[in-house]
Amino acid sequence: MTQDFRISRRGLLAMAGAGLAAASFPETIFAQSGKVLIIASGQDIPNFDPHTSSGYSASFLMRNI
């Protein structure tokens, strides 16, 4: 069973452009070098204690930390 991988000229140029764009900004790509986690929330989370938090936003935050 052989697979035919064909790339069009437009696809090749798009991949080359994406590669050049990624290579020209390495400090932006690897920007998370510190040990600080920033989480944006649409709601105010009053308490980070997992024993007292009962809302969706607080429980979602605690699951992802």
N, C-alpha and C positions, 0 to 999 in steps of 0.2 A: 504494500500500500504506500504509494508515494503522495506527498503533498506538494502542491504547487504554490509557492509563495511568490507572488508577483507584486512589485511595487511600481506604482505609476510615477511619472516624472513629478507631478504635483505632490504626491505623498513623500517622495524623496526630498524635495525642496522644503516641504513643511517640517519634516524630521530634522533636516540640517539646520533650518532656522531656529527650531526649538532647542536644539543642542547648542548652537552658538549663543542664544539668549541665556540659557542656563549656565554656560561656561563663563559668560562675561560678568555675572553677578554672584560669585561664590559666597561672599559674605552675607548676602541676602538669603541665600538658600539655607545656609547653616547658621542662621541668626540665633537659634536657641542654644547658646553655649553656657548660660548660667544655670543656677539651680533654683530658679524662680518660676513658679507655675502661675500663669495668669488665666483666670477663667472669667468670661463675661456672662452675666446672667440678666435675664429680662425682668427678674423679680428680686426684691430685697430679701436676703437671707439673714434673719436676726440672730441665729444661733448655730454654731458649727458642732455642737455636742451631739453625737449620734444617738444618745439615749433620749434626748428631748425633742429632736427634730422629727416632725411628722409630715411636713408638706412635700410636694413633689420636687420642688427646686432643691431643697436641702438634701433629700434622699438621693436625687440624681447626682448632686455634687459629691456626696459621700461615696457613692458607688464608683465614681470616676477618679477618685484620688488614690 
